[in-house]
Amino acid sequence: MTVCGIVKQSGGYIWAYRELGKGSTFKVYLPRVDGPTEEPVEEHAHPVTKRGAETILLVEDEEAVRQLIQTVLAEHGYDV
């Protein structure tokens, strides 16, 4: 239903067809845009990663899982 709402809000419609043993076909029709479109916003080449500064008490029964989580958290600046 979310897709239907978005398509209808945009002024379009959906055509659905089902054939037993062959599956379903959905066609989405949206209105054409005749004017200029917005230029895409340029994203940073390297996304900024937040670094942790807190201490985390890690409790995990499985040793392999515990070591993996500890490694990942330490790489992100946390004291584990």
PyMOL Python script that loads the backbone (N, CA, C, O; Angstrom):
from pymol import cmd

cmd.read_pdbstr("""\
ATOM      1  N   MET A   1       0.806  -1.190   0.000  1.00  0.00           N
ATOM      2  CA  MET A   1       0.000   0.000   0.000  1.00  0.00           C
ATOM      3  C   MET A   1       0.857   1.265   0.000  1.00  0.00           C
ATOM      4  O   MET A   1       0.426   2.310  -0.489  1.00  0.00           O
ATOM      5  N   THR A   2       2.065   1.173   0.545  1.00  0.00           N
ATOM      6  CA  THR A   2       2.938   2.337   0.567  1.00  0.00           C
ATOM      7  C   THR A   2       3.261   2.785  -0.850  1.00  0.00           C
ATOM      8  O   THR A   2       3.234   3.978  -1.151  1.00  0.00           O
ATOM      9  N   VAL A   3       3.564   1.828  -1.718  1.00  0.00           N
ATOM     10  CA  VAL A   3       3.888   2.162  -3.108  1.00  0.00           C
ATOM     11  C   VAL A   3       2.696   2.820  -3.780  1.00  0.00           C
ATOM     12  O   VAL A   3       2.857   3.810  -4.494  1.00  0.00           O
ATOM     13  N   CYS A   4       1.507   2.287  -3.561  1.00  0.00           N
ATOM     14  CA  CYS A   4       0.300   2.883  -4.159  1.00  0.00           C
ATOM     15  C   CYS A   4       0.134   4.328  -3.718  1.00  0.00           C
ATOM     16  O   CYS A   4      -0.185   5.195  -4.532  1.00  0.00           O
ATOM     17  N   GLY A   5       0.350   4.593  -2.432  1.00  0.00           N
ATOM     18  CA  GLY A   5       0.219   5.955  -1.917  1.00  0.00           C
ATOM     19  C   GLY A   5       1.221   6.909  -2.546  1.00  0.00           C
ATOM     20  O   GLY A   5       0.874   8.035  -2.903  1.00  0.00           O
ATOM     21  N   ILE A   6       2.459   6.463  -2.682  1.00  0.00           N
ATOM     22  CA  ILE A   6       3.498   7.315  -3.271  1.00  0.00           C
ATOM     23  C   ILE A   6       3.189   7.592  -4.733  1.00  0.00           C
ATOM     24  O   ILE A   6       3.316   8.727  -5.192  1.00  0.00           O
ATOM     25  N   VAL A   7       2.784   6.561  -5.467  1.00  0.00           N
ATOM     26  CA  VAL A   7       2.485   6.731  -6.891  1.00  0.00           C
ATOM     27  C   VAL A   7       1.284   7.657  -7.076  1.00  0.00           C
ATOM     28  O   VAL A   7       1.322   8.555  -7.918  1.00  0.00           O
ATOM     29  N   LYS A   8       0.220   7.450  -6.300  1.00  0.00           N
ATOM     30  CA  LYS A   8      -0.963   8.316  -6.417  1.00  0.00           C
ATOM     31  C   LYS A   8      -0.643   9.750  -6.025  1.00  0.00           C
ATOM     32  O   LYS A   8      -1.119  10.690  -6.662  1.00  0.00           O
ATOM     33  N   GLN A   9       0.163   9.923  -4.978  1.00  0.00           N
ATOM     34  CA  GLN A   9       0.552  11.268  -4.540  1.00  0.00           C
ATOM     35  C   GLN A   9       1.343  11.983  -5.634  1.00  0.00           C
ATOM     36  O   GLN A   9       1.309  13.210  -5.727  1.00  0.00           O
ATOM     37  N   SER A  10       2.050  11.222  -6.454  1.00  0.00           N
ATOM     38  CA  SER A  10       2.848  11.799  -7.531  1.00  0.00           C
ATOM     39  C   SER A  10       2.041  12.022  -8.801  1.00  0.00           C
ATOM     40  O   SER A  10       2.574  12.507  -9.799  1.00  0.00           O
ATOM     41  N   GLY A  11       0.758  11.670  -8.772  1.00  0.00           N
ATOM     42  CA  GLY A  11      -0.098  11.868  -9.942  1.00  0.00           C
ATOM     43  C   GLY A  11      -0.054  10.707 -10.915  1.00  0.00           C
ATOM     44  O   GLY A  11      -0.438  10.868 -12.073  1.00  0.00           O
ATOM     45  N   GLY A  12       0.400   9.551 -10.484  1.00  0.00           N
ATOM     46  CA  GLY A  12       0.497   8.392 -11.362  1.00  0.00           C
ATOM     47  C   GLY A  12      -0.493   7.317 -10.980  1.00  0.00           C
ATOM     48  O   GLY A  12      -1.373   7.526 -10.145  1.00  0.00           O
ATOM     49  N   TYR A  13      -0.335   6.147 -11.612  1.00  0.00           N
ATOM     50  CA  TYR A  13      -1.166   5.013 -11.272  1.00  0.00           C
ATOM     51  C   TYR A  13      -0.414   3.715 -11.524  1.00  0.00           C
ATOM     52  O   TYR A  13       0.620   3.705 -12.192  1.00  0.00           O
ATOM     53  N   ILE A  14      -0.943   2.613 -10.981  1.00  0.00           N
ATOM     54  CA  ILE A  14      -0.322   1.301 -11.106  1.00  0.00           C
ATOM     55  C   ILE A  14      -1.291   0.362 -11.812  1.00  0.00           C
ATOM     56  O   ILE A  14      -2.482   0.334 -11.503  1.00  0.00           O
ATOM     57  N   TRP A  15      -0.768  -0.406 -12.762  1.00  0.00           N
ATOM     58  CA  TRP A  15      -1.532  -1.425 -13.454  1.00  0.00           C
ATOM     59  C   TRP A  15      -0.966  -2.771 -13.038  1.00  0.00           C
ATOM     60  O   TRP A  15       0.237  -3.000 -13.166  1.00  0.00           O
ATOM     61  N   ALA A  16      -1.815  -3.672 -12.538  1.00  0.00           N
ATOM     62  CA  ALA A  16      -1.375  -4.985 -12.094  1.00  0.00           C
ATOM     63  C   ALA A  16      -2.095  -6.065 -12.875  1.00  0.00           C
ATOM     64  O   ALA A  16      -3.297  -5.976 -13.126  1.00  0.00           O
ATOM     65  N   TYR A  17      -1.336  -7.100 -13.260  1.00  0.00           N
ATOM     66  CA  TYR A  17      -1.903  -8.212 -14.015  1.00  0.00           C
ATOM     67  C   TYR A  17      -1.319  -9.502 -13.470  1.00  0.00           C
ATOM     68  O   TYR A  17      -0.113  -9.592 -13.243  1.00  0.00           O
ATOM     69  N   ARG A  18      -2.175 -10.511 -13.256  1.00  0.00           N
ATOM     70  CA  ARG A  18      -1.716 -11.797 -12.720  1.00  0.00           C
ATOM     71  C   ARG A  18      -2.209 -12.905 -13.633  1.00  0.00           C
ATOM     72  O   ARG A  18      -3.362 -12.917 -14.063  1.00  0.00           O
ATOM     73  N   GLU A  19      -1.297 -13.847 -13.923  1.00  0.00           N
ATOM     74  CA  GLU A  19      -1.671 -15.002 -14.736  1.00  0.00           C
ATOM     75  C   GLU A  19      -1.231 -16.264 -14.003  1.00  0.00           C
ATOM     76  O   GLU A  19      -0.062 -16.413 -13.646  1.00  0.00           O
ATOM     77  N   LEU A  20      -2.172 -17.163 -13.786  1.00  0.00           N
ATOM     78  CA  LEU A  20      -1.922 -18.382 -13.033  1.00  0.00           C
ATOM     79  C   LEU A  20      -0.756 -19.171 -13.648  1.00  0.00           C
ATOM     80  O   LEU A  20      -0.751 -19.455 -14.846  1.00  0.00           O
ATOM     81  N   GLY A  21       0.210 -19.511 -12.827  1.00  0.00           N
ATOM     82  CA  GLY A  21       1.362 -20.284 -13.273  1.00  0.00           C
ATOM     83  C   GLY A  21       2.448 -19.473 -13.943  1.00  0.00           C
ATOM     84  O   GLY A  21       3.517 -20.004 -14.245  1.00  0.00           O
ATOM     85  N   LYS A  22       2.198 -18.190 -14.185  1.00  0.00           N
ATOM     86  CA  LYS A  22       3.183 -17.353 -14.867  1.00  0.00           C
ATOM     87  C   LYS A  22       3.674 -16.203 -14.006  1.00  0.00           C
ATOM     88  O   LYS A  22       4.730 -15.635 -14.284  1.00  0.00           O
ATOM     89  N   GLY A  23       2.924 -15.846 -12.959  1.00  0.00           N
ATOM     90  CA  GLY A  23       3.351 -14.757 -12.091  1.00  0.00           C
ATOM     91  C   GLY A  23       2.548 -13.495 -12.287  1.00  0.00           C
ATOM     92  O   GLY A  23       1.471 -13.504 -12.884  1.00  0.00           O
ATOM     93  N   SER A  24       3.093 -12.409 -11.772  1.00  0.00           N
ATOM     94  CA  SER A  24       2.398 -11.122 -11.792  1.00  0.00           C
ATOM     95  C   SER A  24       3.238 -10.080 -12.510  1.00  0.00           C
ATOM     96  O   SER A  24       4.468 -10.142 -12.517  1.00  0.00           O
ATOM     97  N   THR A  25       2.553  -9.129 -13.107  1.00  0.00           N
ATOM     98  CA  THR A  25       3.207  -8.002 -13.770  1.00  0.00           C
ATOM     99  C   THR A  25       2.635  -6.732 -13.179  1.00  0.00           C
ATOM    100  O   THR A  25       1.419  -6.579 -13.067  1.00  0.00           O
ATOM    101  N   PHE A  26       3.517  -5.820 -12.800  1.00  0.00           N
ATOM    102  CA  PHE A  26       3.103  -4.524 -12.285  1.00  0.00           C
ATOM    103  C   PHE A  26       3.734  -3.447 -13.156  1.00  0.00           C
ATOM    104  O   PHE A  26       4.945  -3.447 -13.378  1.00  0.00           O
ATOM    105  N   LYS A  27       2.916  -2.540 -13.643  1.00  0.00           N
ATOM    106  CA  LYS A  27       3.427  -1.404 -14.405  1.00  0.00           C
ATOM    107  C   LYS A  27       3.100  -0.135 -13.632  1.00  0.00           C
ATOM    108  O   LYS A  27       1.959   0.077 -13.222  1.00  0.00           O
ATOM    109  N   VAL A  28       4.102   0.700 -13.437  1.00  0.00           N
ATOM    110  CA  VAL A  28       3.933   1.946 -12.708  1.00  0.00           C
ATOM    111  C   VAL A  28       4.036   3.088 -13.718  1.00  0.00           C
ATOM    112  O   VAL A  28       5.035   3.213 -14.426  1.00  0.00           O
ATOM    113  N   TYR A  29       3.011   3.906 -13.777  1.00  0.00           N
ATOM    114  CA  TYR A  29       2.979   5.048 -14.685  1.00  0.00           C
ATOM    115  C   TYR A  29       3.062   6.327 -13.869  1.00  0.00           C
ATOM    116  O   TYR A  29       2.241   6.561 -12.982  1.00  0.00           O
ATOM    117  N   LEU A  30       4.047   7.146 -14.170  1.00  0.00           N
ATOM    118  CA  LEU A  30       4.227   8.431 -13.501  1.00  0.00           C
ATOM    119  C   LEU A  30       4.171   9.540 -14.537  1.00  0.00           C
ATOM    120  O   LEU A  30       4.536   9.319 -15.692  1.00  0.00           O
ATOM    121  N   PRO A  31       3.720  10.726 -14.151  1.00  0.00           N
ATOM    122  CA  PRO A  31       3.657  11.826 -15.121  1.00  0.00           C
ATOM    123  C   PRO A  31       5.054  12.257 -15.558  1.00  0.00           C
ATOM    124  O   PRO A  31       6.010  12.214 -14.783  1.00  0.00           O
ATOM    125  N   ARG A  32       5.144  12.668 -16.804  1.00  0.00           N
ATOM    126  CA  ARG A  32       6.417  13.126 -17.352  1.00  0.00           C
ATOM    127  C   ARG A  32       6.736  14.516 -16.829  1.00  0.00           C
ATOM    128  O   ARG A  32       5.837  15.332 -16.627  1.00  0.00           O
ATOM    129  N   VAL A  33       8.004  14.780 -16.612  1.00  0.00           N
ATOM    130  CA  VAL A  33       8.459  16.099 -16.168  1.00  0.00           C
ATOM    131  C   VAL A  33       9.063  16.795 -17.374  1.00  0.00           C
ATOM    132  O   VAL A  33      10.053  16.328 -17.937  1.00  0.00           O
ATOM    133  N   ASP A  34       8.463  17.922 -17.773  1.00  0.00           N
ATOM    134  CA  ASP A  34       8.941  18.637 -18.956  1.00  0.00           C
ATOM    135  C   ASP A  34       9.966  19.713 -18.624  1.00  0.00           C
ATOM    136  O   ASP A  34      10.739  20.119 -19.492  1.00  0.00           O
ATOM    137  N   GLY A  35       9.980  20.178 -17.384  1.00  0.00           N
ATOM    138  CA  GLY A  35      10.892  21.252 -16.998  1.00  0.00           C
ATOM    139  C   GLY A  35      12.262  20.720 -16.619  1.00  0.00           C
ATOM    140  O   GLY A  35      12.503  19.512 -16.643  1.00  0.00           O
ATOM    141  N   PRO A  36      13.156  21.633 -16.271  1.00  0.00           N
ATOM    142  CA  PRO A  36      14.489  21.204 -15.849  1.00  0.00           C
ATOM    143  C   PRO A  36      14.419  20.474 -14.513  1.00  0.00           C
ATOM    144  O   PRO A  36      13.581  20.778 -13.664  1.00  0.00           O
ATOM    145  N   THR A  37      15.297  19.526 -14.349  1.00  0.00           N
ATOM    146  CA  THR A  37      15.347  18.784 -13.096  1.00  0.00           C
ATOM    147  C   THR A  37      16.449  19.348 -12.214  1.00  0.00           C
ATOM    148  O   THR A  37      17.347  20.040 -12.694  1.00  0.00           O
ATOM    149  N   GLU A  38      16.375  19.052 -10.933  1.00  0.00           N
ATOM    150  CA  GLU A  38      17.397  19.522  -9.997  1.00  0.00           C
ATOM    151  C   GLU A  38      18.670  18.709 -10.177  1.00  0.00           C
ATOM    152  O   GLU A  38      18.625  17.504 -10.425  1.00  0.00           O
ATOM    153  N   GLU A  39      19.798  19.381 -10.049  1.00  0.00           N
ATOM    154  CA  GLU A  39      21.077  18.688 -10.110  1.00  0.00           C
ATOM    155  C   GLU A  39      21.258  17.877  -8.833  1.00  0.00           C
ATOM    156  O   GLU A  39      20.902  18.345  -7.752  1.00  0.00           O
ATOM    157  N   PRO A  40      21.810  16.657  -8.941  1.00  0.00           N
ATOM    158  CA  PRO A  40      22.025  15.873  -7.725  1.00  0.00           C
ATOM    159  C   PRO A  40      23.044  16.541  -6.818  1.00  0.00           C
ATOM    160  O   PRO A  40      24.006  17.152  -7.282  1.00  0.00           O
ATOM    161  N   VAL A  41      22.817  16.414  -5.521  1.00  0.00           N
ATOM    162  CA  VAL A  41      23.726  16.990  -4.543  1.00  0.00           C
ATOM    163  C   VAL A  41      24.967  16.113  -4.466  1.00  0.00           C
ATOM    164  O   VAL A  41      24.873  14.898  -4.293  1.00  0.00           O
ATOM    165  N   GLU A  42      26.134  16.744  -4.598  1.00  0.00           N
ATOM    166  CA  GLU A  42      27.379  15.990  -4.554  1.00  0.00           C
ATOM    167  C   GLU A  42      27.668  15.565  -3.125  1.00  0.00           C
ATOM    168  O   GLU A  42      27.667  16.384  -2.206  1.00  0.00           O
ATOM    169  N   GLU A  43      27.914  14.272  -2.950  1.00  0.00           N
ATOM    170  CA  GLU A  43      28.211  13.759  -1.624  1.00  0.00           C
ATOM    171  C   GLU A  43      29.713  13.751  -1.410  1.00  0.00           C
ATOM    172  O   GLU A  43      30.492  13.764  -2.364  1.00  0.00           O
ATOM    173  N   HIS A  44      30.107  13.729  -0.148  1.00  0.00           N
ATOM    174  CA  HIS A  44      31.518  13.690   0.193  1.00  0.00           C
ATOM    175  C   HIS A  44      32.135  12.401  -0.332  1.00  0.00           C
ATOM    176  O   HIS A  44      31.499  11.348  -0.302  1.00  0.00           O
ATOM    177  N   ALA A  45      33.375  12.481  -0.813  1.00  0.00           N
ATOM    178  CA  ALA A  45      34.063  11.300  -1.304  1.00  0.00           C
ATOM    179  C   ALA A  45      34.247  10.278  -0.181  1.00  0.00           C
ATOM    180  O   ALA A  45      34.118   9.075  -0.411  1.00  0.00           O
ATOM    181  N   HIS A  46      34.543  10.746   1.020  1.00  0.00           N
ATOM    182  CA  HIS A  46      34.718   9.868   2.169  1.00  0.00           C
ATOM    183  C   HIS A  46      33.754  10.324   3.261  1.00  0.00           C
ATOM    184  O   HIS A  46      33.929  11.397   3.838  1.00  0.00           O
ATOM    185  N   PRO A  47      32.733   9.508   3.545  1.00  0.00           N
ATOM    186  CA  PRO A  47      31.783   9.915   4.580  1.00  0.00           C
ATOM    187  C   PRO A  47      32.476  10.062   5.930  1.00  0.00           C
ATOM    188  O   PRO A  47      33.399   9.320   6.263  1.00  0.00           O
ATOM    189  N   VAL A  48      32.005  11.035   6.689  1.00  0.00           N
ATOM    190  CA  VAL A  48      32.569  11.287   8.008  1.00  0.00           C
ATOM    191  C   VAL A  48      32.077  10.199   8.961  1.00  0.00           C
ATOM    192  O   VAL A  48      30.874   9.980   9.098  1.00  0.00           O
ATOM    193  N   THR A  49      33.014   9.527   9.611  1.00  0.00           N
ATOM    194  CA  THR A  49      32.675   8.475  10.552  1.00  0.00           C
ATOM    195  C   THR A  49      32.803   9.019  11.961  1.00  0.00           C
ATOM    196  O   THR A  49      33.824   9.598  12.331  1.00  0.00           O
ATOM    197  N   LYS A  50      31.752   8.824  12.740  1.00  0.00           N
ATOM    198  CA  LYS A  50      31.802   9.272  14.127  1.00  0.00           C
ATOM    199  C   LYS A  50      32.718   8.346  14.915  1.00  0.00           C
ATOM    200  O   LYS A  50      32.717   7.133  14.708  1.00  0.00           O
ATOM    201  N   ARG A  51      33.496   8.927  15.814  1.00  0.00           N
ATOM    202  CA  ARG A  51      34.414   8.166  16.646  1.00  0.00           C
ATOM    203  C   ARG A  51      33.890   8.159  18.071  1.00  0.00           C
ATOM    204  O   ARG A  51      33.421   9.180  18.575  1.00  0.00           O
ATOM    205  N   GLY A  52      33.969   7.019  18.709  1.00  0.00           N
ATOM    206  CA  GLY A  52      33.537   6.905  20.089  1.00  0.00           C
ATOM    207  C   GLY A  52      34.629   7.331  21.046  1.00  0.00           C
ATOM    208  O   GLY A  52      35.812   7.256  20.714  1.00  0.00           O
ATOM    209  N   ALA A  53      34.249   7.771  22.214  1.00  0.00           N
ATOM    210  CA  ALA A  53      35.215   8.161  23.242  1.00  0.00           C
ATOM    211  C   ALA A  53      34.845   7.532  24.579  1.00  0.00           C
ATOM    212  O   ALA A  53      35.515   7.762  25.586  1.00  0.00           O
ATOM    213  N   GLU A  54      33.782   6.742  24.586  1.00  0.00           N
ATOM    214  CA  GLU A  54      33.303   6.161  25.823  1.00  0.00           C
ATOM    215  C   GLU A  54      33.940   4.792  26.071  1.00  0.00           C
ATOM    216  O   GLU A  54      34.603   4.225  25.202  1.00  0.00           O
ATOM    217  N   THR A  55      33.718   4.281  27.285  1.00  0.00           N
ATOM    218  CA  THR A  55      34.128   2.927  27.637  1.00  0.00           C
ATOM    219  C   THR A  55      32.893   2.045  27.648  1.00  0.00           C
ATOM    220  O   THR A  55      31.865   2.407  28.220  1.00  0.00           O
ATOM    221  N   ILE A  56      33.000   0.885  27.014  1.00  0.00           N
ATOM    222  CA  ILE A  56      31.871  -0.031  26.903  1.00  0.00           C
ATOM    223  C   ILE A  56      32.217  -1.342  27.597  1.00  0.00           C
ATOM    224  O   ILE A  56      33.287  -1.907  27.371  1.00  0.00           O
ATOM    225  N   LEU A  57      31.304  -1.826  28.447  1.00  0.00           N
ATOM    226  CA  LEU A  57      31.447  -3.137  29.062  1.00  0.00           C
ATOM    227  C   LEU A  57      30.741  -4.131  28.147  1.00  0.00           C
ATOM    228  O   LEU A  57      29.522  -4.082  27.986  1.00  0.00           O
ATOM    229  N   LEU A  58      31.507  -5.020  27.557  1.00  0.00           N
ATOM    230  CA  LEU A  58      30.976  -5.982  26.596  1.00  0.00           C
ATOM    231  C   LEU A  58      30.786  -7.333  27.279  1.00  0.00           C
ATOM    232  O   LEU A  58      31.728  -7.886  27.847  1.00  0.00           O
ATOM    233  N   VAL A  59      29.569  -7.859  27.222  1.00  0.00           N
ATOM    234  CA  VAL A  59      29.263  -9.160  27.811  1.00  0.00           C
ATOM    235  C   VAL A  59      28.684 -10.035  26.703  1.00  0.00           C
ATOM    236  O   VAL A  59      27.627  -9.736  26.146  1.00  0.00           O
ATOM    237  N   GLU A  60      29.393 -11.121  26.393  1.00  0.00           N
ATOM    238  CA  GLU A  60      28.958 -12.041  25.344  1.00  0.00           C
ATOM    239  C   GLU A  60      29.509 -13.420  25.668  1.00  0.00           C
ATOM    240  O   GLU A  60      30.705 -13.557  25.924  1.00  0.00           O
ATOM    241  N   ASP A  61      28.657 -14.453  25.663  1.00  0.00           N
ATOM    242  CA  ASP A  61      29.072 -15.814  25.992  1.00  0.00           C
ATOM    243  C   ASP A  61      29.983 -16.419  24.919  1.00  0.00           C
ATOM    244  O   ASP A  61      30.945 -17.119  25.237  1.00  0.00           O
ATOM    245  N   GLU A  62      29.680 -16.151  23.676  1.00  0.00           N
ATOM    246  CA  GLU A  62      30.421 -16.738  22.564  1.00  0.00           C
ATOM    247  C   GLU A  62      31.730 -15.982  22.354  1.00  0.00           C
ATOM    248  O   GLU A  62      31.721 -14.794  22.031  1.00  0.00           O
ATOM    249  N   GLU A  63      32.871 -16.684  22.539  1.00  0.00           N
ATOM    250  CA  GLU A  63      34.166 -16.010  22.494  1.00  0.00           C
ATOM    251  C   GLU A  63      34.450 -15.366  21.136  1.00  0.00           C
ATOM    252  O   GLU A  63      34.947 -14.241  21.081  1.00  0.00           O
ATOM    253  N   ALA A  64      34.143 -16.058  20.049  1.00  0.00           N
ATOM    254  CA  ALA A  64      34.418 -15.520  18.713  1.00  0.00           C
ATOM    255  C   ALA A  64      33.606 -14.245  18.461  1.00  0.00           C
ATOM    256  O   ALA A  64      34.119 -13.275  17.903  1.00  0.00           O
ATOM    257  N   VAL A  65      32.351 -14.258  18.873  1.00  0.00           N
ATOM    258  CA  VAL A  65      31.495 -13.078  18.710  1.00  0.00           C
ATOM    259  C   VAL A  65      32.016 -11.938  19.575  1.00  0.00           C
ATOM    260  O   VAL A  65      32.080 -10.792  19.129  1.00  0.00           O
ATOM    261  N   ARG A  66      32.388 -12.255  20.813  1.00  0.00           N
ATOM    262  CA  ARG A  66      32.909 -11.246  21.730  1.00  0.00           C
ATOM    263  C   ARG A  66      34.174 -10.593  21.168  1.00  0.00           C
ATOM    264  O   ARG A  66      34.327  -9.374  21.246  1.00  0.00           O
ATOM    265  N   GLN A  67      35.075 -11.388  20.606  1.00  0.00           N
ATOM    266  CA  GLN A  67      36.316 -10.841  20.042  1.00  0.00           C
ATOM    267  C   GLN A  67      36.028  -9.957  18.833  1.00  0.00           C
ATOM    268  O   GLN A  67      36.637  -8.900  18.672  1.00  0.00           O
ATOM    269  N   LEU A  68      35.106 -10.390  17.990  1.00  0.00           N
ATOM    270  CA  LEU A  68      34.754  -9.586  16.813  1.00  0.00           C
ATOM    271  C   LEU A  68      34.168  -8.243  17.219  1.00  0.00           C
ATOM    272  O   LEU A  68      34.571  -7.204  16.696  1.00  0.00           O
ATOM    273  N   ILE A  69      33.220  -8.260  18.148  1.00  0.00           N
ATOM    274  CA  ILE A  69      32.596  -7.017  18.596  1.00  0.00           C
ATOM    275  C   ILE A  69      33.625  -6.102  19.251  1.00  0.00           C
ATOM    276  O   ILE A  69      33.615  -4.890  19.033  1.00  0.00           O
ATOM    277  N   GLN A  70      34.508  -6.682  20.049  1.00  0.00           N
ATOM    278  CA  GLN A  70      35.540  -5.879  20.715  1.00  0.00           C
ATOM    279  C   GLN A  70      36.463  -5.224  19.691  1.00  0.00           C
ATOM    280  O   GLN A  70      36.831  -4.060  19.843  1.00  0.00           O
ATOM    281  N   THR A  71      36.837  -5.963  18.653  1.00  0.00           N
ATOM    282  CA  THR A  71      37.705  -5.421  17.606  1.00  0.00           C
ATOM    283  C   THR A  71      37.031  -4.268  16.872  1.00  0.00           C
ATOM    284  O   THR A  71      37.643  -3.224  16.648  1.00  0.00           O
ATOM    285  N   VAL A  72      35.789  -4.457  16.504  1.00  0.00           N
ATOM    286  CA  VAL A  72      35.054  -3.416  15.766  1.00  0.00           C
ATOM    287  C   VAL A  72      34.890  -2.169  16.623  1.00  0.00           C
ATOM    288  O   VAL A  72      35.111  -1.055  16.149  1.00  0.00           O
ATOM    289  N   LEU A  73      34.505  -2.348  17.877  1.00  0.00           N
ATOM    290  CA  LEU A  73      34.333  -1.188  18.759  1.00  0.00           C
ATOM    291  C   LEU A  73      35.653  -0.456  18.984  1.00  0.00           C
ATOM    292  O   LEU A  73      35.690   0.774  18.974  1.00  0.00           O
ATOM    293  N   ALA A  74      36.734  -1.203  19.186  1.00  0.00           N
ATOM    294  CA  ALA A  74      38.050  -0.577  19.399  1.00  0.00           C
ATOM    295  C   ALA A  74      38.488   0.194  18.162  1.00  0.00           C
ATOM    296  O   ALA A  74      39.083   1.264  18.287  1.00  0.00           O
ATOM    297  N   GLU A  75      38.205  -0.327  16.967  1.00  0.00           N
ATOM    298  CA  GLU A  75      38.553   0.371  15.725  1.00  0.00           C
ATOM    299  C   GLU A  75      37.787   1.688  15.587  1.00  0.00           C
ATOM    300  O   GLU A  75      38.228   2.597  14.883  1.00  0.00           O
ATOM    301  N   HIS A  76      36.657   1.784  16.250  1.00  0.00           N
ATOM    302  CA  HIS A  76      35.852   3.001  16.189  1.00  0.00           C
ATOM    303  C   HIS A  76      36.092   3.910  17.401  1.00  0.00           C
ATOM    304  O   HIS A  76      35.318   4.833  17.655  1.00  0.00           O
ATOM    305  N   GLY A  77      37.159   3.643  18.134  1.00  0.00           N
ATOM    306  CA  GLY A  77      37.584   4.559  19.184  1.00  0.00           C
ATOM    307  C   GLY A  77      37.085   4.273  20.576  1.00  0.00           C
ATOM    308  O   GLY A  77      37.369   5.039  21.497  1.00  0.00           O
ATOM    309  N   TYR A  78      36.351   3.197  20.761  1.00  0.00           N
ATOM    310  CA  TYR A  78      35.812   2.896  22.087  1.00  0.00           C
ATOM    311  C   TYR A  78      36.836   2.094  22.899  1.00  0.00           C
ATOM    312  O   TYR A  78      37.588   1.294  22.342  1.00  0.00           O
ATOM    313  N   ASP A  79      36.857   2.313  24.208  1.00  0.00           N
ATOM    314  CA  ASP A  79      37.600   1.452  25.125  1.00  0.00           C
ATOM    315  C   ASP A  79      36.656   0.344  25.540  1.00  0.00           C
ATOM    316  O   ASP A  79      35.561   0.594  26.044  1.00  0.00           O
ATOM    317  N   VAL A  80      37.103  -0.903  25.318  1.00  0.00           N
ATOM    318  CA  VAL A  80      36.233  -2.049  25.611  1.00  0.00           C
ATOM    319  C   VAL A  80      36.849  -2.838  26.730  1.00  0.00           C
ATOM    320  O   VAL A  80      36.292  -3.852  27.150  1.00  0.00           O
TER     321      VAL A  80
END
""", "prot")
cmd.dss("prot")
cmd.show_as("cartoon", "prot")
cmd.util.cbc("prot")
cmd.orient("prot")
